[in-house]
């Protein structure tokens, strides 16, 4: 879990978090969904 600032609009999912990026890279075969919660 990480809190990322929302900046503008994009057609692609852009993750500016090394912690999340490394986790997804190490577990990409186990993940099929990314849940995004906006407060």
mmCIF file of the N, C-alpha and C atoms, coordinates in Angstrom:
data_MODEL
# 
_entry.id   MODEL 
# 
loop_
_atom_site.group_PDB 
_atom_site.id 
_atom_site.type_symbol 
_atom_site.label_atom_id 
_atom_site.label_alt_id 
_atom_site.label_comp_id 
_atom_site.label_asym_id 
_atom_site.label_entity_id 
_atom_site.label_seq_id 
_atom_site.pdbx_PDB_ins_code 
_atom_site.Cartn_x 
_atom_site.Cartn_y 
_atom_site.Cartn_z 
_atom_site.occupancy 
_atom_site.B_iso_or_equiv 
_atom_site.pdbx_formal_charge 
_atom_site.auth_seq_id 
_atom_site.auth_comp_id 
_atom_site.auth_asym_id 
_atom_site.auth_atom_id 
_atom_site.pdbx_PDB_model_num 
ATOM 1   N N  . UNK A 1 1  ? 0.850   -1.177  0.000   1.00 0.00 ? 1  UNK A N  1 
ATOM 2   C CA . UNK A 1 1  ? 0.000   0.000   0.000   1.00 0.00 ? 1  UNK A CA 1 
ATOM 3   C C  . UNK A 1 1  ? 0.888   1.229   0.000   1.00 0.00 ? 1  UNK A C  1 
ATOM 4   N N  . UNK A 1 2  ? 0.511   2.185   -0.786  1.00 0.00 ? 2  UNK A N  1 
ATOM 5   C CA . UNK A 1 2  ? 1.267   3.433   -0.863  1.00 0.00 ? 2  UNK A CA 1 
ATOM 6   C C  . UNK A 1 2  ? 0.298   4.537   -1.231  1.00 0.00 ? 2  UNK A C  1 
ATOM 7   N N  . UNK A 1 3  ? 0.568   5.736   -0.790  1.00 0.00 ? 3  UNK A N  1 
ATOM 8   C CA . UNK A 1 3  ? -0.265  6.883   -1.131  1.00 0.00 ? 3  UNK A CA 1 
ATOM 9   C C  . UNK A 1 3  ? 0.472   7.702   -2.177  1.00 0.00 ? 3  UNK A C  1 
ATOM 10  N N  . UNK A 1 4  ? -0.149  7.848   -3.337  1.00 0.00 ? 4  UNK A N  1 
ATOM 11  C CA . UNK A 1 4  ? 0.476   8.548   -4.452  1.00 0.00 ? 4  UNK A CA 1 
ATOM 12  C C  . UNK A 1 4  ? -0.329  9.787   -4.807  1.00 0.00 ? 4  UNK A C  1 
ATOM 13  N N  . UNK A 1 5  ? 0.350   10.871  -5.121  1.00 0.00 ? 5  UNK A N  1 
ATOM 14  C CA . UNK A 1 5  ? -0.387  12.073  -5.530  1.00 0.00 ? 5  UNK A CA 1 
ATOM 15  C C  . UNK A 1 5  ? -0.986  11.882  -6.913  1.00 0.00 ? 5  UNK A C  1 
ATOM 16  N N  . UNK A 1 6  ? -2.200  12.372  -7.098  1.00 0.00 ? 6  UNK A N  1 
ATOM 17  C CA . UNK A 1 6  ? -2.848  12.323  -8.408  1.00 0.00 ? 6  UNK A CA 1 
ATOM 18  C C  . UNK A 1 6  ? -2.471  13.589  -9.161  1.00 0.00 ? 6  UNK A C  1 
ATOM 19  N N  . UNK A 1 7  ? -1.936  13.404  -10.380 1.00 0.00 ? 7  UNK A N  1 
ATOM 20  C CA . UNK A 1 7  ? -1.517  14.551  -11.165 1.00 0.00 ? 7  UNK A CA 1 
ATOM 21  C C  . UNK A 1 7  ? -2.049  14.427  -12.587 1.00 0.00 ? 7  UNK A C  1 
ATOM 22  N N  . UNK A 1 8  ? -3.190  15.028  -12.855 1.00 0.00 ? 8  UNK A N  1 
ATOM 23  C CA . UNK A 1 8  ? -3.699  15.107  -14.216 1.00 0.00 ? 8  UNK A CA 1 
ATOM 24  C C  . UNK A 1 8  ? -4.400  13.860  -14.705 1.00 0.00 ? 8  UNK A C  1 
ATOM 25  N N  . UNK A 1 9  ? -4.258  13.601  -15.985 1.00 0.00 ? 9  UNK A N  1 
ATOM 26  C CA . UNK A 1 9  ? -5.012  12.562  -16.662 1.00 0.00 ? 9  UNK A CA 1 
ATOM 27  C C  . UNK A 1 9  ? -4.081  11.751  -17.550 1.00 0.00 ? 9  UNK A C  1 
ATOM 28  N N  . UNK A 1 10 ? -4.341  10.457  -17.687 1.00 0.00 ? 10 UNK A N  1 
ATOM 29  C CA . UNK A 1 10 ? -3.492  9.601   -18.500 1.00 0.00 ? 10 UNK A CA 1 
ATOM 30  C C  . UNK A 1 10 ? -4.325  8.467   -19.091 1.00 0.00 ? 10 UNK A C  1 
ATOM 31  N N  . UNK A 1 11 ? -3.916  7.973   -20.237 1.00 0.00 ? 11 UNK A N  1 
ATOM 32  C CA . UNK A 1 11 ? -4.571  6.823   -20.849 1.00 0.00 ? 11 UNK A CA 1 
ATOM 33  C C  . UNK A 1 11 ? -3.998  5.523   -20.301 1.00 0.00 ? 11 UNK A C  1 
ATOM 34  N N  . UNK A 1 12 ? -2.876  5.588   -19.619 1.00 0.00 ? 12 UNK A N  1 
ATOM 35  C CA . UNK A 1 12 ? -2.205  4.410   -19.087 1.00 0.00 ? 12 UNK A CA 1 
ATOM 36  C C  . UNK A 1 12 ? -2.094  4.524   -17.572 1.00 0.00 ? 12 UNK A C  1 
ATOM 37  N N  . UNK A 1 13 ? -1.960  3.394   -16.913 1.00 0.00 ? 13 UNK A N  1 
ATOM 38  C CA . UNK A 1 13 ? -1.725  3.394   -15.481 1.00 0.00 ? 13 UNK A CA 1 
ATOM 39  C C  . UNK A 1 13 ? -0.249  3.688   -15.246 1.00 0.00 ? 13 UNK A C  1 
ATOM 40  N N  . UNK A 1 14 ? 0.033   4.785   -14.571 1.00 0.00 ? 14 UNK A N  1 
ATOM 41  C CA . UNK A 1 14 ? 1.404   5.170   -14.273 1.00 0.00 ? 14 UNK A CA 1 
ATOM 42  C C  . UNK A 1 14 ? 1.602   5.097   -12.767 1.00 0.00 ? 14 UNK A C  1 
ATOM 43  N N  . UNK A 1 15 ? 2.537   4.292   -12.330 1.00 0.00 ? 15 UNK A N  1 
ATOM 44  C CA . UNK A 1 15 ? 2.788   4.118   -10.904 1.00 0.00 ? 15 UNK A CA 1 
ATOM 45  C C  . UNK A 1 15 ? 4.128   4.742   -10.566 1.00 0.00 ? 15 UNK A C  1 
ATOM 46  N N  . UNK A 1 16 ? 4.100   5.806   -9.778  1.00 0.00 ? 16 UNK A N  1 
ATOM 47  C CA . UNK A 1 16 ? 5.327   6.498   -9.385  1.00 0.00 ? 16 UNK A CA 1 
ATOM 48  C C  . UNK A 1 16 ? 5.695   6.105   -7.966  1.00 0.00 ? 16 UNK A C  1 
ATOM 49  N N  . UNK A 1 17 ? 5.885   4.799   -7.764  1.00 0.00 ? 17 UNK A N  1 
ATOM 50  C CA . UNK A 1 17 ? 6.235   4.274   -6.452  1.00 0.00 ? 17 UNK A CA 1 
ATOM 51  C C  . UNK A 1 17 ? 7.150   3.078   -6.650  1.00 0.00 ? 17 UNK A C  1 
ATOM 52  N N  . UNK A 1 18 ? 8.378   3.179   -6.203  1.00 0.00 ? 18 UNK A N  1 
ATOM 53  C CA . UNK A 1 18 ? 9.306   2.057   -6.345  1.00 0.00 ? 18 UNK A CA 1 
ATOM 54  C C  . UNK A 1 18 ? 8.808   0.830   -5.587  1.00 0.00 ? 18 UNK A C  1 
ATOM 55  N N  . UNK A 1 19 ? 8.232   1.050   -4.388  1.00 0.00 ? 19 UNK A N  1 
ATOM 56  C CA . UNK A 1 19 ? 7.745   -0.070  -3.583  1.00 0.00 ? 19 UNK A CA 1 
ATOM 57  C C  . UNK A 1 19 ? 6.688   -0.879  -4.334  1.00 0.00 ? 19 UNK A C  1 
ATOM 58  N N  . UNK A 1 20 ? 5.707   -0.207  -4.923  1.00 0.00 ? 20 UNK A N  1 
ATOM 59  C CA . UNK A 1 20 ? 4.646   -0.898  -5.664  1.00 0.00 ? 20 UNK A CA 1 
ATOM 60  C C  . UNK A 1 20 ? 5.201   -1.500  -6.945  1.00 0.00 ? 20 UNK A C  1 
ATOM 61  N N  . UNK A 1 21 ? 6.044   -0.770  -7.661  1.00 0.00 ? 21 UNK A N  1 
ATOM 62  C CA . UNK A 1 21 ? 6.612   -1.272  -8.917  1.00 0.00 ? 21 UNK A CA 1 
ATOM 63  C C  . UNK A 1 21 ? 7.403   -2.558  -8.695  1.00 0.00 ? 21 UNK A C  1 
ATOM 64  N N  . UNK A 1 22 ? 8.253   -2.578  -7.670  1.00 0.00 ? 22 UNK A N  1 
ATOM 65  C CA . UNK A 1 22 ? 9.058   -3.775  -7.390  1.00 0.00 ? 22 UNK A CA 1 
ATOM 66  C C  . UNK A 1 22 ? 8.179   -4.944  -6.962  1.00 0.00 ? 22 UNK A C  1 
ATOM 67  N N  . UNK A 1 23 ? 7.141   -4.663  -6.167  1.00 0.00 ? 23 UNK A N  1 
ATOM 68  C CA . UNK A 1 23 ? 6.231   -5.733  -5.755  1.00 0.00 ? 23 UNK A CA 1 
ATOM 69  C C  . UNK A 1 23 ? 5.535   -6.340  -6.967  1.00 0.00 ? 23 UNK A C  1 
ATOM 70  N N  . UNK A 1 24 ? 5.008   -5.478  -7.855  1.00 0.00 ? 24 UNK A N  1 
ATOM 71  C CA . UNK A 1 24 ? 4.321   -5.983  -9.048  1.00 0.00 ? 24 UNK A CA 1 
ATOM 72  C C  . UNK A 1 24 ? 5.269   -6.760  -9.952  1.00 0.00 ? 24 UNK A C  1 
ATOM 73  N N  . UNK A 1 25 ? 6.514   -6.300  -10.072 1.00 0.00 ? 25 UNK A N  1 
ATOM 74  C CA . UNK A 1 25 ? 7.489   -7.002  -10.905 1.00 0.00 ? 25 UNK A CA 1 
ATOM 75  C C  . UNK A 1 25 ? 7.777   -8.394  -10.336 1.00 0.00 ? 25 UNK A C  1 
ATOM 76  N N  . UNK A 1 26 ? 7.857   -8.496  -9.005  1.00 0.00 ? 26 UNK A N  1 
ATOM 77  C CA . UNK A 1 26 ? 8.167   -9.785  -8.359  1.00 0.00 ? 26 UNK A CA 1 
ATOM 78  C C  . UNK A 1 26 ? 6.970   -10.722 -8.299  1.00 0.00 ? 26 UNK A C  1 
ATOM 79  N N  . UNK A 1 27 ? 5.756   -10.198 -8.406  1.00 0.00 ? 27 UNK A N  1 
ATOM 80  C CA . UNK A 1 27 ? 4.544   -11.010 -8.244  1.00 0.00 ? 27 UNK A CA 1 
ATOM 81  C C  . UNK A 1 27 ? 3.601   -10.886 -9.444  1.00 0.00 ? 27 UNK A C  1 
ATOM 82  N N  . UNK A 1 28 ? 4.127   -10.555 -10.613 1.00 0.00 ? 28 UNK A N  1 
ATOM 83  C CA . UNK A 1 28 ? 3.250   -10.294 -11.755 1.00 0.00 ? 28 UNK A CA 1 
ATOM 84  C C  . UNK A 1 28 ? 2.420   -11.506 -12.165 1.00 0.00 ? 28 UNK A C  1 
ATOM 85  N N  . UNK A 1 29 ? 2.894   -12.710 -11.895 1.00 0.00 ? 29 UNK A N  1 
ATOM 86  C CA . UNK A 1 29 ? 2.118   -13.903 -12.238 1.00 0.00 ? 29 UNK A CA 1 
ATOM 87  C C  . UNK A 1 29 ? 0.981   -14.144 -11.252 1.00 0.00 ? 29 UNK A C  1 
ATOM 88  N N  . UNK A 1 30 ? 1.010   -13.498 -10.098 1.00 0.00 ? 30 UNK A N  1 
ATOM 89  C CA . UNK A 1 30 ? -0.002  -13.706 -9.070  1.00 0.00 ? 30 UNK A CA 1 
ATOM 90  C C  . UNK A 1 30 ? -1.064  -12.602 -9.072  1.00 0.00 ? 30 UNK A C  1 
ATOM 91  N N  . UNK A 1 31 ? -0.820  -11.515 -9.796  1.00 0.00 ? 31 UNK A N  1 
ATOM 92  C CA . UNK A 1 31 ? -1.745  -10.366 -9.778  1.00 0.00 ? 31 UNK A CA 1 
ATOM 93  C C  . UNK A 1 31 ? -2.480  -10.266 -11.110 1.00 0.00 ? 31 UNK A C  1 
ATOM 94  N N  . UNK A 1 32 ? -3.783  -10.062 -11.039 1.00 0.00 ? 32 UNK A N  1 
ATOM 95  C CA . UNK A 1 32 ? -4.544  -9.813  -12.258 1.00 0.00 ? 32 UNK A CA 1 
ATOM 96  C C  . UNK A 1 32 ? -5.401  -8.563  -12.132 1.00 0.00 ? 32 UNK A C  1 
ATOM 97  N N  . UNK A 1 33 ? -5.391  -7.953  -10.935 1.00 0.00 ? 33 UNK A N  1 
ATOM 98  C CA . UNK A 1 33 ? -6.204  -6.777  -10.685 1.00 0.00 ? 33 UNK A CA 1 
ATOM 99  C C  . UNK A 1 33 ? -5.423  -5.791  -9.821  1.00 0.00 ? 33 UNK A C  1 
ATOM 100 N N  . UNK A 1 34 ? -5.536  -4.515  -10.138 1.00 0.00 ? 34 UNK A N  1 
ATOM 101 C CA . UNK A 1 34 ? -4.996  -3.463  -9.299  1.00 0.00 ? 34 UNK A CA 1 
ATOM 102 C C  . UNK A 1 34 ? -6.181  -2.612  -8.860  1.00 0.00 ? 34 UNK A C  1 
ATOM 103 N N  . UNK A 1 35 ? -6.367  -2.478  -7.560  1.00 0.00 ? 35 UNK A N  1 
ATOM 104 C CA . UNK A 1 35 ? -7.463  -1.690  -7.036  1.00 0.00 ? 35 UNK A CA 1 
ATOM 105 C C  . UNK A 1 35 ? -6.962  -0.294  -6.703  1.00 0.00 ? 35 UNK A C  1 
ATOM 106 N N  . UNK A 1 36 ? -7.649  0.712   -7.213  1.00 0.00 ? 36 UNK A N  1 
ATOM 107 C CA . UNK A 1 36 ? -7.294  2.095   -6.969  1.00 0.00 ? 36 UNK A CA 1 
ATOM 108 C C  . UNK A 1 36 ? -8.399  2.734   -6.165  1.00 0.00 ? 36 UNK A C  1 
ATOM 109 N N  . UNK A 1 37 ? -8.057  3.253   -4.982  1.00 0.00 ? 37 UNK A N  1 
ATOM 110 C CA . UNK A 1 37 ? -9.039  3.901   -4.118  1.00 0.00 ? 37 UNK A CA 1 
ATOM 111 C C  . UNK A 1 37 ? -8.709  5.375   -4.042  1.00 0.00 ? 37 UNK A C  1 
ATOM 112 N N  . UNK A 1 38 ? -9.679  6.220   -4.313  1.00 0.00 ? 38 UNK A N  1 
ATOM 113 C CA . UNK A 1 38 ? -9.488  7.662   -4.300  1.00 0.00 ? 38 UNK A CA 1 
ATOM 114 C C  . UNK A 1 38 ? -10.241 8.231   -3.100  1.00 0.00 ? 38 UNK A C  1 
ATOM 115 N N  . UNK A 1 39 ? -9.535  9.010   -2.302  1.00 0.00 ? 39 UNK A N  1 
ATOM 116 C CA . UNK A 1 39 ? -10.171 9.624   -1.125  1.00 0.00 ? 39 UNK A CA 1 
ATOM 117 C C  . UNK A 1 39 ? -10.676 10.997  -1.449  1.00 0.00 ? 39 UNK A C  1 
# 
